[in-house]
Amino acid sequence: MQVYKNGIPTEHVVDMGRRALNMKNIEVTGFHIHLGRHHWAPWFWKGQMKKYARLIAKLKEEWGGYEPGEIDIGGGIPTPRDPFARIVSRLDFPLLAVFWVMTLLLKILGNKTRYKIISKALDLFIHKSPNKSLTPEIEEYAEAITDTLLKNLKWGGIDPEGITLQIEPGRSMYGDTGIHLSRILKIKNQTRPIKWNWVLLDTTYFFMAGGALEYNLHDFIMANKADSRPVKTVDIVGRSCFADRMMPEVNFPEAESGDILAILDTGAYQEVSASNFKALPRPATVLVNGDSAEIIKRAETVGDVFRRDKVPERLLKKKVEEVKVGKVG
Ligand SMILES: Cc1ncc(COP(=O)(O)O)c(C=O)c1O
């Protein structure tokens, strides 16, 4: 949070505010914060709101009694299955360091035993699970936010009566309305030198890059076998040429090519961040309403992907000349 880029550093806000208050064409209407990715716990919101209200009180003092007409607390209220587990968690780094040293030391036992022990250790320690528990209800955040603001504004000598409270919820409103459907292309199981299993999907993390940037480990369900039980640990991978580990080291049921996997909670920041990496055409978007479904964005074609490409005139000309003298084709 300390390195989040938005906003005015508090060390500059006193002077900037004073200058703005003295500008005749500027009306300073109030305060705005957006703390980026907030925490799911109401106690965290209480802490943030207390600091915010106290900063507002301090600014009132510095700005000769200025009182805001609006207080905006930005977005960041989580979706119900937030916090997502992490594809790469902080614990991975020390764990990998220990693993690496272990793999070096094991060299003295010869490769066969070494890989056996590594496989066993991977089985025991390397495993991730999507978060299944739900966040508190929206009312709990509302209470934590408003109670703390009211109490601390009054403490700072600001009458909250008449001040408009604004919020800017994004993901909490539609994050869990999106489901990314994909088909299993291949299942690959390896036993040597180490045991590893892959489930290859016909999609890619580049179609939901927003989640990947936040390291979200989305929950998933087999859409055509919804009550199947997990039986082994797999990497669910996408089909781009990068490692494309969409859901690494997760428990997975028996499955076969053609099964349909539903990746949950892809309603916010996923579709809008989808890219054409590797010239892959992006999928369609379907709006489901009760038992009806409407396509609201058609699937891209390869033609769409290359539509903006232009061959520079000089290269086109050269080709024509070469064809004329028989160098090409
Ligand atoms: C200023 C501002 N407000 C609100 C939001 C919405 O955030 P969220 O989807 O986390 O609620 C954003 C998102 O980046 C933002 O930049």
The ligand as a Gaussian input file, in Angstrom:
#p B3LYP/6-31G(d) Opt

LIG

0 1
 C      -10.283000       5.762000      -7.986000
 C      -10.884000       4.378000      -8.002000
 N      -12.053000       4.163000      -7.357000
 C      -12.628000       2.930000      -7.355000
 C      -12.037000       1.861000      -7.996000
 C      -12.716000       0.516000      -7.927000
 O      -11.944000      -0.387000      -7.181000
 P      -12.512000      -1.824000      -6.751000
 O      -12.881000      -2.556000      -7.970000
 O      -11.344000      -2.438000      -6.037000
 O      -13.676000      -1.579000      -5.833000
 C      -10.840000       2.045000      -8.688000
 C      -10.191000       0.930000      -9.389000
 O       -9.061000       0.914000      -9.762000
 C      -10.222000       3.333000      -8.676000
 O       -9.046000       3.564000      -9.288000

